[in-house]
Amino acid sequence: MSITISTILILVLLIGLLTTRMPLAFVTGLVALGFAYFNFGLPGVSLLTSRIYSFVTQYVFIAVPMFVLMAAILDRSGIARDIYKAMQLSAGRLRGGVAIQTLFVALILAAMSGIIGGEIVLLGMLALPQMLDMGYNKRLAIGTVLAGGSLGTMMPPSIVLIVYGLTASVSIGDLFKAAVIPTFLLVGCYAAYIIFRSYMDPTAAPIAAKSDHTKEERRAVYRSIIFPIIVAGSVLGSIYAGIASVTESASVGVAGMIIATYARGELTMKLIRESVIQTMSTCGMIIWIGVGATLLIGVYNLMGGIQFVKGMILGLDVSPVMIIMVMMLILVVLGMFLDWVGITLLTMPIFVPIIQSLGYDPVWFGILFCLNMQVSYLSPPFGPAVFYLKSVAPPDITLSDMFKSVWPFILIQVFVLMLLIYYPQIALWLV
């Protein structure tokens, strides 16, 4: 069977099996094993097992459960609420100030966790009701929570960056450094849009009432968040300074978060048990999808598929920038139907060698990829961020309301993505 027909058949089987609601890990694994046996017999099937071993035994992979555990502890403690309250006390009376405050709280939470589900749920419980009670435009409030809560895909220690680094064999420390400026640029663009919208339509974002908290109350709130923020800063600072590896910093971060929770009087066996269960569930999903995708890419590579796709893309009579655009479009389409783990492990082994052959930096491409995945978190029909928020949003807010609310923020993400494509040094300046 020719590689062209095999490629088409693989795509048809993947789409067909996914429509049966079979988990992606099982779909990719079954297709991989079937093609391995059909093309290479039993020796080909046994050869694939070596790829599973090499995937699950990578040392840096240990950082994933550590950062997920940090996020799980953060979700269940009162740290996020105190951070939000501290920002609320500092927001002043700027029009749109509560929405901007929500963005910066989201940025801090992203720097402390690296995943987005918990952030969106927390912001949905803390920030969204407050903005709606103040009379904020419903779509502006919803869009701010969804866009801010999705910053975890970009802001180090992003799990997306870690998995990309493992897949593309790129320094995760360099990826973390490269993500800082684009993340702040994205937040700045969000804030500029909120301020513009607020002053163009004052009814969209009323000014917050003056706080009546005493100085002692303010100090108590600020004191309660000092240590957790120091922990998050130490984790990222040690990576940027080259003092510790990503895995070592993640382990220290977990220990620091446990100590911070204990110092606040919130550490209980129930909190630890629920956090560990959530960590095992999340990491189990990542590992199983990784195993399935690794098998599929392995057999496709043995069939000559990666060289086939590489030759087909490089054979396009277009500029290298247009090839990047084609890749971004493919990722956007995949992001509408698959989760980021599957997309990373299925596409990056194919795309990264093409990027390198075109003379581009894979670190820079990793930032483009993460920003693209942020778009997929918000975009219909299956934007995960929307469904996270729906679980805690008021009943009168529909999925239709949410998807309509995110379009201005998706356009901002696309704008920043275009800036990074045409000006790579925005991402590479700190590397």
C-alpha positions in Angstrom: 0.0 0.0 0.0 1.4 3.4 -1.0 2.2 6.0 1.7 -0.4 8.4 0.2 -3.2 5.8 0.5 -2.0 4.8 4.0 -2.1 8.4 5.1 -5.6 8.9 3.9 -6.7 5.6 5.5 -5.1 6.6 8.8 -7.0 9.9 8.8 -10.3 8.3 7.9 -9.9 5.7 10.7 -8.9 8.3 13.3 -11.9 10.5 12.4 -14.3 7.5 12.2 -13.2 6.0 15.6 -13.3 9.4 17.3 -16.9 9.9 16.2 -17.8 6.8 18.3 -16.6 8.7 21.4 -13.8 6.3 21.9 -10.9 8.0 23.9 -8.2 9.5 21.8 -5.5 7.3 23.5 -7.3 4.1 22.5 -8.0 5.4 19.0 -4.4 6.2 18.2 -3.1 3.0 19.9 -5.5 0.7 17.9 -4.7 2.4 14.6 -1.0 2.2 15.3 -1.0 -1.4 16.2 -3.2 -2.3 13.2 -0.9 -0.6 10.7 2.2 -2.0 12.5 1.0 -5.6 12.2 -0.3 -5.1 8.6 3.0 -3.6 7.4 5.6 -5.2 9.5 4.0 -8.2 11.3 4.7 -9.1 14.9 8.3 -7.7 14.8 6.9 -4.3 14.0 4.5 -4.5 16.9 7.2 -5.4 19.4 9.5 -2.7 18.0 6.9 -0.1 19.0 7.1 -1.1 22.7 10.6 0.5 22.8 9.0 3.9 22.0 6.6 3.6 24.9 9.5 2.9 27.3 11.6 5.8 26.0 8.5 8.1 26.3 7.5 7.3 29.9 11.1 7.2 31.3 12.1 10.7 30.4 13.4 12.4 33.5 11.9 15.8 32.7 8.5 14.2 32.5 8.5 14.0 36.3 7.9 17.8 36.3 4.4 17.3 34.9 2.8 15.6 38.0 4.7 18.1 40.3 3.2 21.1 38.6 -0.2 19.5 38.4 0.0 18.8 42.1 0.9 22.4 42.8 -2.2 23.5 40.9 -4.4 21.0 42.7 -3.3 22.2 46.1 -3.7 25.8 45.0 -7.3 25.1 43.8 -8.3 23.6 47.1 -6.7 26.2 49.4 -7.8 29.8 50.0 -4.6 31.2 48.4 -6.3 32.1 45.1 -9.2 33.9 46.9 -6.7 35.9 49.0 -4.7 36.9 45.9 -7.9 38.1 44.2 -8.9 40.0 47.4 -5.4 41.6 47.5 -5.6 42.7 43.9 -9.1 44.0 44.6 -7.8 46.2 47.4 -5.1 47.6 45.0 -7.2 48.1 41.9 -8.2 51.6 42.7 -11.1 53.3 40.9 -10.0 52.8 37.3 -12.9 52.2 34.9 -12.7 48.5 33.9 -10.4 48.1 36.9 -12.0 44.9 38.2 -11.7 43.2 34.8 -8.0 44.2 34.6 -7.5 43.1 38.1 -9.0 39.7 37.1 -6.4 39.5 34.3 -3.5 40.0 36.6 -4.9 37.5 39.2 -5.2 35.0 36.3 -1.5 35.8 35.4 -0.4 35.1 39.0 -2.4 31.9 39.2 -0.9 30.8 35.9 2.6 31.3 37.2 1.7 29.2 40.2 0.1 26.3 38.5 0.7 25.9 34.8 -2.8 24.4 33.9 -6.0 26.2 33.1 -9.0 24.2 34.3 -8.7 25.2 37.9 -7.9 28.8 37.1 -11.1 29.3 35.1 -13.3 27.6 37.7 -11.7 29.8 40.5 -12.1 33.0 38.4 -15.7 32.0 37.5 -16.5 31.7 41.2 -14.6 34.8 42.4 -14.5 37.4 39.6 -17.5 36.7 37.3 -20.2 37.2 40.0 -18.5 40.4 41.2 -18.4 41.9 37.7 -22.0 40.9 36.9 -23.2 42.4 40.3 -21.4 45.6 39.5 -23.2 45.9 36.2 -20.4 45.0 33.8 -21.4 44.1 30.3 -22.0 40.3 30.4 -19.9 39.5 27.4 -17.0 41.6 28.5 -17.0 39.9 32.0 -17.3 36.4 30.5 -14.6 37.1 27.9 -12.2 38.5 30.5 -12.6 35.4 32.7 -12.2 32.9 29.8 -9.2 34.7 28.2 -7.5 35.4 31.5 -8.0 31.8 32.7 -6.5 30.4 29.6 -3.1 32.2 30.2 -1.9 28.9 31.8 -1.1 27.6 28.3 1.5 30.3 27.8 2.7 31.5 31.2 5.5 29.3 32.7 5.4 26.7 34.2 3.0 25.8 31.4 2.4 22.1 31.1 1.9 22.7 27.4 5.4 24.0 27.1 6.8 21.1 29.1 5.1 18.5 26.8 6.1 20.4 23.7 9.7 20.5 24.9 9.7 16.8 25.5 8.2 16.0 22.1 10.4 18.5 20.2 13.6 17.7 22.2 13.9 21.4 23.0 15.2 23.0 26.3 12.2 23.6 28.6 14.1 26.3 30.4 14.5 28.1 27.0 10.8 27.7 26.3 10.0 29.2 29.7 12.2 32.2 29.0 10.8 32.7 25.5 7.2 32.6 26.8 7.5 35.5 29.2 7.4 38.5 26.9 4.7 37.1 24.6 2.5 36.3 27.7 2.9 39.9 29.0 2.3 41.3 25.5 -1.0 39.2 25.3 -2.1 40.4 28.8 -1.3 44.0 27.8 -3.4 43.7 24.7 -6.3 42.3 26.7 -6.0 45.2 29.2 -5.8 47.7 26.4 -9.0 46.3 24.8 -10.8 46.4 28.2 -9.8 50.0 28.8 -10.8 51.0 25.3 -14.1 49.2 25.6 -14.8 50.7 29.0 -14.2 54.3 28.0 -16.0 54.0 24.7 -19.0 52.6 26.5 -18.9 53.6 30.2 -21.9 51.4 31.0 -19.9 48.3 30.0 -17.6 48.6 33.0 -18.7 50.7 35.9 -16.1 52.1 38.4 -15.8 50.0 41.5 -17.1 51.5 44.8 -14.4 52.8 47.2 -13.1 50.1 49.6 -14.0 50.4 53.3 -11.4 48.0 54.5 -9.2 49.1 57.4 -5.4 49.3 57.1 -5.1 46.2 59.4 -7.5 44.2 57.2 -5.5 45.2 54.1 -2.2 44.2 55.8 -3.7 40.8 56.9 -4.7 40.0 53.3 -1.3 41.1 51.9 0.6 39.0 54.5 -1.4 35.9 53.7 -0.2 35.8 50.0 3.5 36.8 50.5 4.8 33.2 51.0 2.8 31.6 48.2 4.0 34.3 45.8 7.6 33.8 47.0 7.2 30.1 46.3 6.0 30.7 42.7 8.7 33.3 42.1 11.4 31.0 43.5 10.3 28.2 41.2 10.5 30.3 38.0 13.5 32.3 39.2 15.6 29.2 39.9 14.8 28.0 36.4 15.6 31.3 34.7 18.8 31.7 36.7 20.0 28.2 35.8 20.2 27.2 39.5 17.8 24.3 39.2 16.3 22.1 36.4 12.6 22.2 35.7 12.1 19.0 37.5 14.0 20.1 40.6 12.2 23.4 40.7 8.8 21.7 40.4 9.6 19.4 43.3 10.6 22.4 45.4 7.5 24.2 44.4 5.3 21.4 45.6 7.1 21.4 49.0 6.7 25.1 49.2 3.0 25.1 48.4 2.4 22.4 51.1 4.3 24.5 53.6 2.3 27.6 52.6 -1.0 25.8 53.0 0.1 24.4 56.4 1.1 27.9 57.6 -2.3 29.2 56.6 -3.9 26.4 58.6 -5.6 24.8 55.6 -3.5 21.6 55.2 -5.7 18.6 55.8 -5.7 14.9 54.8 -8.8 15.6 52.7 -7.0 18.3 50.8 -3.9 16.2 50.2 -6.0 13.1 49.2 -8.2 15.1 46.7 -5.1 16.9 45.3 -3.3 13.6 44.7 -6.3 12.0 43.1 -6.7 14.9 40.7 -3.0 14.8 39.9 -3.1 11.0 39.1 -6.2 11.5 37.0 -4.7 14.4 35.0 -1.3 12.7 34.5 -2.9 9.4 33.7 -4.8 11.1 30.8 -1.6 12.8 29.6 0.4 9.5 29.7 -2.2 7.4 28.0 -2.7 9.9 25.2 1.1 10.1 24.9 1.5 6.4 24.6 -1.2 6.2 21.9 0.3 9.1 19.9 3.8 7.8 20.3 2.8 4.4 18.9 1.0 6.1 15.9 3.9 8.4 15.1 6.3 5.5 15.5 4.6 3.3 12.9 3.9 6.2 10.6 7.6 7.0 10.7 8.5 3.4 9.9 6.2 3.6 6.9 8.0 6.7 5.7 5.1 9.0 6.5 7.0 11.8 8.2 9.3 12.1 5.2 6.2 12.0 2.9 4.5 14.9 4.8 7.7 16.8 5.0 8.3 16.6 1.3 4.7 17.5 0.6 4.8 20.7 2.8 8.2 21.8 1.6 7.2 21.1 -2.0 4.6 23.9 -1.7 5.5 26.7 -4.0 5.1 29.3 -1.3 7.3 31.3 1.1 8.5 29.8 4.4 6.1 32.2 6.2 3.2 30.8 4.3 4.2 27.3 5.3 4.1 28.5 8.9 0.6 29.9 8.3 -0.5 26.5 6.8 0.8 24.8 10.0 -1.0 27.3 12.2 -4.2 26.7 10.3 -3.9 22.9 10.7 -3.4 23.4 14.4 -6.4 25.6 14.7 -8.6 23.1 12.9 -7.3 20.2 15.0 -7.8 22.3 18.2 -11.5 22.4 17.5 -11.8 18.7 17.9 -8.8 17.3 19.9 -7.1 18.2 23.2 -3.7 19.8 23.2 -1.9 16.7 24.4 -3.0 14.7 21.4 -2.2 17.6 19.0 1.2 18.1 20.5 2.3 14.4 20.3 0.7 13.8 16.9 1.9 16.9 15.0 5.1 18.1 16.6 7.3 15.1 15.5 6.3 16.0 11.9 6.2 19.8 12.1 9.4 20.5 14.2 11.8 18.8 11.7 10.2 20.9 8.9 10.6 24.1 10.9 14.3 23.3 11.5 14.9 22.5 7.8 13.4 26.0 7.0 16.0 27.5 9.4 13.5 28.5 12.1 14.1 28.2 15.8 12.0 25.4 17.4 11.9 27.4 20.7 10.1 30.2 18.8 7.8 27.7 17.1 6.9 26.3 20.5 5.6 29.7 21.6 3.6 29.9 18.4 2.2 26.5 19.1 1.2 27.4 22.7 -0.5 30.6 21.6 -2.4 28.6 19.0 -3.5 26.1 21.7 -4.8 29.1 23.7 -7.0 29.9 20.7 -8.3 26.3 20.7 -9.2 26.6 24.4 -11.7 29.3 23.5 -12.9 28.5 20.0 -16.1 26.6 19.2 -17.4 24.0 19.0 -15.5 22.3 21.8 -13.6 25.1 23.5 -12.6 23.5 26.9 -12.4 26.8 28.7 -16.1 27.5 27.9 -17.2 24.2 29.4 -15.0 24.8 32.6 -16.7 28.1 33.1 -20.2 26.8 32.4 -19.8 24.4 35.4 -19.8 27.4 37.8 -21.5 30.2 35.9 -25.0 31.5 36.7 -27.7 29.3 35.1 -28.9 32.2 32.9 -25.5 32.3 31.1 -25.6 30.0 28.1 -22.9 28.3 26.1 -24.0 30.6 23.2 -23.3 33.7 25.4 -19.9 32.4 26.2 -18.8 31.6 22.7 -20.0 35.0 21.6 -18.0 36.6 24.4 -14.7 35.2 23.4 -14.4 36.5 19.8 -12.7 39.8 20.6 -10.1 38.0 22.7 -9.6 35.3 20.0 -8.9 38.1 17.5 -6.3 39.6 20.0 -4.7 36.2 20.2 -4.5 35.9 16.5 -3.0 39.5 16.3 -0.3 38.6 18.8 0.3 35.3 16.9 0.9 37.3 13.7 3.3 39.6 15.5 5.3 36.7 16.8 5.4 35.1 13.3 6.8 38.3 11.7 8.9 39.4 14.6 10.4 36.2 16.2 12.7 38.2 18.4 9.8 39.1 20.6 9.9 35.6 21.8 13.6 34.9 21.5 14.9 38.1 23.2 15.4 36.5 26.7 16.7 33.1 25.4 
